[in-house]
Amino acid sequence: MVLSAWQRLSKLPFGARLFTRVVCMKAPYFASISPLFVELAPGHCVATVKKHRAITNHLGTVHAIALCNLAELVAGIMLEASVPPDTHRWIPKGMTVSYLKKVPTDVRAVARFATPPDYDDQGKEVPAAVTIYDTAGEAVFKAEIRMWVSPKPPSV
C-alpha cells in the first residue's frame, strides 16, 4: 500500500511532498522533523531533512533525537514498503545508534536491510541499517533498528 502510493504520487509535481504529508498524518510525531521522502523501493528508503531551528540543540547543530526520529522513520517506511501487506506486520523492537560527528547542515537518511529478510510463518527480528549523511556526503550518524516481523493473525 505504501509502495504503491509512493509509485503513484512520486511521479506527480509535488508528489513526494504529498506522500510525505500523508505519512506524517498517519504518524504525526514524525512531522516534527519536517522530512521529505525522495526514494522508496523494497529494501531501500531515502528521506531528507532541512536543518531548521525546531530540530537544533544548544550548539546550533541538528539534535541527536531528531536524527533518531529520522532513522526510525526511514527504516519503518522501508519495512512498510517491503513486508507483504496482506500476510505480515512489523514493529520496531530496538535501536542502537552511533553519533559520528556534529551535524551543522541539512541531512539525508538512507535505510537498507542489513540482510534481506524472508517472510515465512515464523516471527523474526529483521535488522534495518540506517546511515545519515550531511550535505558534504559524510556519514554523521548510524543506526541499526531491529524490527520484529511476524505473520498477521488470522482474521475473525
C-alpha positions as CSV (number, residue, x, y, z in Angstrom):
1,M,0.0,0.0,0.0
2,V,2.8,2.5,0.9
3,L,4.9,1.4,-2.0
4,S,2.0,1.7,-4.5
5,A,1.2,5.2,-3.0
6,W,4.8,6.3,-3.5
7,Q,4.9,4.9,-7.0
8,R,1.7,6.8,-8.0
9,L,2.4,10.1,-6.1
10,S,6.2,10.5,-6.7
11,K,5.5,10.9,-10.5
12,L,3.4,14.0,-9.9
13,P,4.6,17.5,-9.3
14,F,5.0,17.9,-5.6
15,G,4.1,14.2,-5.3
16,A,6.9,13.5,-2.9
17,R,5.7,16.3,-0.6
18,L,2.2,14.9,-0.8
19,F,3.4,11.4,0.1
20,T,5.4,12.7,3.0
21,R,2.4,14.7,4.3
22,V,0.2,11.5,4.1
23,V,2.8,9.5,6.1
24,C,3.1,12.3,8.7
25,M,-0.7,12.4,9.0
26,K,-0.7,8.7,9.8
27,A,2.2,9.0,12.2
28,P,2.1,12.7,13.3
29,Y,5.1,12.7,15.6
30,F,7.4,12.5,12.6
31,A,6.1,15.8,11.2
32,S,8.1,17.5,13.9
33,I,11.3,17.0,11.9
34,S,9.8,18.1,8.6
35,P,11.0,15.2,6.5
36,L,10.8,14.7,2.7
37,F,10.9,11.3,1.1
38,V,13.0,11.2,-2.0
39,E,13.3,7.4,-2.8
40,L,11.4,4.3,-1.9
41,A,11.7,0.7,-3.0
42,P,11.5,-2.6,-1.3
43,G,14.6,-2.8,0.9
44,H,15.5,0.9,0.3
45,C,14.3,4.3,1.6
46,V,15.8,7.8,1.4
47,A,14.5,10.9,3.1
48,T,15.9,14.4,3.7
49,V,15.5,16.9,6.5
50,K,16.5,20.5,6.2
51,K,18.2,22.0,9.3
52,H,15.8,24.3,11.0
53,R,15.5,25.9,14.4
54,A,13.0,23.4,15.8
55,I,15.4,20.5,15.5
56,T,18.6,22.2,16.7
57,N,20.3,21.9,20.0
58,H,22.1,24.4,22.1
59,L,25.2,24.1,19.9
60,G,23.2,25.1,16.8
61,T,23.5,21.6,15.3
62,V,20.9,19.0,14.4
63,H,19.7,17.4,17.7
64,A,20.5,13.8,18.3
65,I,16.9,12.9,18.9
66,A,15.9,14.4,15.5
67,L,18.4,12.1,13.9
68,C,16.9,9.1,15.8
69,N,13.4,10.2,14.6
70,L,14.6,10.3,11.0
71,A,16.3,7.0,11.3
72,E,13.2,5.3,12.7
73,L,11.0,6.9,10.1
74,V,13.0,5.8,7.0
75,A,13.5,2.3,8.5
76,G,9.8,2.0,9.2
77,I,8.7,3.2,5.8
78,M,11.2,0.9,4.2
79,L,9.7,-2.0,6.1
80,E,6.2,-1.0,5.2
81,A,7.2,-1.0,1.5
82,S,8.9,-4.4,1.8
83,V,6.8,-6.6,4.1
84,P,3.9,-8.4,2.3
85,P,1.0,-6.2,3.5
86,D,-1.7,-8.9,3.4
87,T,0.2,-11.5,5.4
88,H,2.8,-9.8,7.6
89,R,3.2,-7.0,10.1
90,W,6.2,-5.3,11.8
91,I,7.0,-3.2,14.8
92,P,10.3,-1.6,16.0
93,K,11.9,-3.7,18.7
94,G,15.1,-1.8,19.5
95,M,17.6,0.7,18.1
96,T,21.3,1.1,18.5
97,V,22.8,4.4,17.4
98,S,26.2,5.9,16.9
99,Y,26.6,9.7,16.7
100,L,29.7,10.1,14.5
101,K,30.0,13.9,14.4
102,K,28.1,17.1,15.0
103,V,25.6,18.0,12.2
104,P,25.6,21.6,11.2
105,T,23.8,21.1,7.9
106,D,20.7,19.5,6.2
107,V,20.8,15.7,6.3
108,R,19.9,12.7,4.1
109,A,19.0,9.4,5.6
110,V,19.4,6.1,3.8
111,A,17.8,2.9,5.1
112,R,18.6,-0.6,3.8
113,F,18.3,-4.1,5.1
114,A,21.4,-5.4,6.8
115,T,20.3,-8.8,5.4
116,P,17.4,-9.3,3.0
117,P,14.6,-10.9,5.0
118,D,12.5,-13.8,4.1
119,Y,8.8,-13.7,5.1
120,D,7.8,-17.1,6.4
121,D,5.3,-18.2,9.0
122,Q,7.6,-17.5,11.9
123,G,8.2,-14.2,13.6
124,K,11.7,-13.0,13.3
125,E,13.9,-10.0,14.1
126,V,14.9,-8.1,11.0
127,P,17.8,-5.5,11.3
128,A,17.5,-2.3,9.2
129,A,20.6,-0.3,8.7
130,V,20.3,3.5,8.6
131,T,23.1,5.9,7.7
132,I,22.6,9.7,7.9
133,Y,24.8,12.0,5.8
134,D,25.5,15.7,5.9
135,T,25.5,17.9,2.8
136,A,29.2,17.1,2.2
137,G,28.2,13.4,1.9
138,E,30.0,12.4,5.1
139,A,28.3,9.9,7.4
140,V,27.3,11.7,10.6
141,F,25.0,9.1,12.3
142,K,24.5,5.3,12.0
143,A,21.7,3.2,13.4
144,E,20.7,-0.4,13.5
145,I,16.9,-0.7,14.1
146,R,15.7,-4.1,15.0
147,M,12.3,-4.8,13.6
148,W,10.0,-7.6,14.6
149,V,8.3,-9.0,11.5
150,S,5.6,-11.6,12.0
151,P,2.6,-13.1,10.3
152,K,-0.7,-11.3,10.8
153,P,-3.1,-13.2,13.0
154,P,-6.0,-14.8,11.1
155,S,-9.0,-12.6,10.6
156,V,-12.0,-13.4,12.7
